[in-house]
């Protein structure tokens, strides 16, 4: 009697798709180049400049990104992901005044870290509805972070809460550090003074 035997043949594992790997690598290089170029102060880099720093062809930039807005958006997502944990960290302090002080100090660190990217966004937002909407979303998040640690009656005091949001905004930090070119410690002291004056004013009213 002859028994039929079957032997399972194990197919070799397919090799990684070399083209797909190269595509991912090229895309990563382009994004990294965008972050590097903007970080060094070129707030409106051309696709050609990004391609040069990335070491890829110009066509490769637009093979991966529909336009420079799309590349700008991906850069923003990466920068935001880096600082979001610090932004959302629960502030230290027992009183709302102490928590505001901690928020202020943390924002100094965040704004310093993202300064060139926010400056680029300040310029680019007038040319891109996506970037304009994204900046408004970030502004709303920053405002909600302040309101979350204020007593309800102070949240309802719109003049006071809006003043706080202005004092602790990137726009004020940009004015002090970039436009007025104040050293870090002097700019921090100005924010601290403005914040103290806001708090003192609500206490006196």
C-alpha positions in Angstrom: 0.0 0.0 0.0 1.4 3.2 -1.0 0.6 6.2 1.3 0.5 9.6 -0.3 2.7 12.0 1.6 2.5 15.7 1.4 5.2 18.0 2.4 4.4 21.6 3.2 6.9 23.9 1.6 7.6 27.1 3.5 7.8 30.0 1.2 10.7 32.3 1.9 9.8 35.5 3.6 9.4 38.2 1.0 12.1 40.8 0.9 11.1 44.3 2.0 10.0 46.3 -0.9 13.1 48.3 -1.6 11.2 51.0 -3.4 8.8 51.5 -0.5 11.7 51.7 1.9 13.5 54.3 -0.2 10.2 56.3 -0.5 9.8 56.4 3.3 13.4 57.3 3.7 13.1 60.1 1.1 10.0 61.5 2.8 11.6 61.5 6.2 14.7 63.3 4.8 12.4 66.0 3.2 10.5 66.6 6.5 13.8 66.6 8.5 15.3 69.1 6.0 12.2 71.4 6.3 12.5 71.3 10.1 16.2 72.1 9.9 15.9 74.9 7.4 13.0 76.7 9.2 14.8 76.1 12.5 17.8 78.0 11.2 15.6 81.0 10.3 14.5 80.5 6.7 10.8 80.9 7.5 9.6 80.6 3.9 12.0 78.1 2.3 11.6 77.1 -1.3 11.0 73.5 -2.3 14.4 73.7 -4.1 16.1 74.7 -0.8 14.4 71.9 1.1 15.4 69.4 -1.6 19.0 70.6 -1.5 19.3 70.1 2.2 17.5 66.7 2.1 19.8 65.5 -0.7 16.9 64.6 -3.0 15.7 65.9 -6.3 13.1 68.7 -6.5 10.6 66.3 -8.1 10.9 64.1 -5.1 9.5 66.8 -2.8 6.3 67.1 -4.9 6.1 63.4 -5.3 5.6 63.1 -1.5 3.8 66.4 -0.8 1.1 68.0 -2.9 2.5 71.4 -2.2 4.6 73.3 0.3 1.5 73.8 2.5 1.3 70.1 3.0 5.0 69.9 3.9 4.6 72.8 6.2 1.6 71.0 7.8 3.5 67.8 8.5 6.4 69.8 10.0 3.9 71.6 12.3 2.5 68.2 13.4 5.9 67.0 14.4 6.8 70.1 16.3 3.4 70.1 18.0 3.8 66.5 19.1 7.2 67.4 20.7 5.8 70.1 22.9 2.2 69.0 23.5 3.1 66.9 26.6 4.6 70.0 28.2 1.6 72.2 27.2 -0.9 69.7 28.7 1.0 68.9 31.8 -0.9 69.7 35.0 0.5 72.9 36.4 2.1 72.9 39.8 0.7 74.9 42.7 -2.0 75.0 45.3 -3.7 78.2 44.3 -4.8 79.4 40.8 -2.3 82.2 41.0 0.5 79.6 41.5 -0.8 77.5 38.7 -0.8 80.5 36.4 2.8 81.2 37.3 3.8 77.7 36.5 1.9 77.9 33.1 3.7 81.1 32.4 7.1 79.6 33.1 6.3 76.5 31.0 5.2 78.6 28.1 8.5 80.5 28.1 10.2 77.2 27.5 7.7 76.0 24.9 7.7 79.3 23.0 11.5 79.4 22.9 11.6 75.8 21.6 9.1 76.5 18.8 10.0 80.1 18.0 11.1 79.7 14.4 8.3 77.4 13.5 5.6 79.7 15.0 7.2 82.7 13.3 7.0 80.8 10.0 3.4 80.1 10.7 2.7 83.7 11.5 4.0 84.6 8.0 2.5 81.6 6.1 -1.0 81.8 7.7 -2.0 84.7 5.4 -1.4 82.5 2.4 -2.9 79.3 3.7 -6.4 78.7 5.2 -5.2 75.4 6.7 -2.4 77.1 8.6 -4.7 79.9 9.7 -7.2 77.4 11.0 -4.4 75.4 12.7 -3.1 78.6 14.5 -6.6 79.4 15.7 -6.9 75.8 17.0 -3.6 76.2 18.9 -4.7 79.5 20.3 -8.0 78.0 21.5 -6.1 75.2 23.2 -3.8 77.6 24.9 -6.8 79.6 26.2 -8.6 76.5 27.4 -5.5 75.5 29.3 -5.7 78.8 31.2 -9.4 78.7 31.8 -9.1 75.1 33.2 -7.2 76.4 36.2 -9.2 79.5 37.0 -12.1 79.8 39.4 -15.4 79.8 37.4 -16.1 83.4 38.3 -12.8 84.5 36.8 -13.5 82.5 33.6 -16.7 84.4 33.4 -14.9 87.6 33.8 -14.1 87.9 30.0 -12.0 91.0 30.3 -9.7 89.4 32.9 -9.5 86.0 31.2 -8.8 87.5 27.8 -6.1 89.7 29.3 -4.4 86.6 30.8 -4.6 84.8 27.4 -3.0 87.8 25.7 -0.2 88.1 28.3 0.6 84.4 28.0 0.3 84.3 24.3 3.0 83.5 21.7 2.3 86.9 20.1 3.5 88.7 23.2 6.5 86.5 23.5 7.4 87.1 19.8 7.1 90.8 20.4 9.5 90.7 23.3 12.0 88.2 22.0 12.0 88.8 18.2 10.7 92.3 17.6 12.1 94.0 20.6 15.1 91.6 20.7 15.1 91.3 24.5 17.3 88.8 26.2 15.5 85.7 27.5 15.6 86.7 31.2 14.4 90.3 30.4 11.5 89.0 28.3 10.6 86.5 31.0 10.6 89.3 33.6 8.3 91.5 31.5 5.8 88.6 31.2 6.1 88.0 34.9 5.4 91.7 35.6 2.4 91.7 33.2 1.0 88.6 34.8 1.4 89.9 38.3 -0.3 93.2 37.4 -3.3 91.2 35.9 -3.6 89.2 39.1 -3.2 92.2 41.4 -5.8 94.1 39.3 -8.4 91.4 39.7 -7.7 91.2 43.4 -8.2 95.0 43.8 -11.4 95.1 41.9 
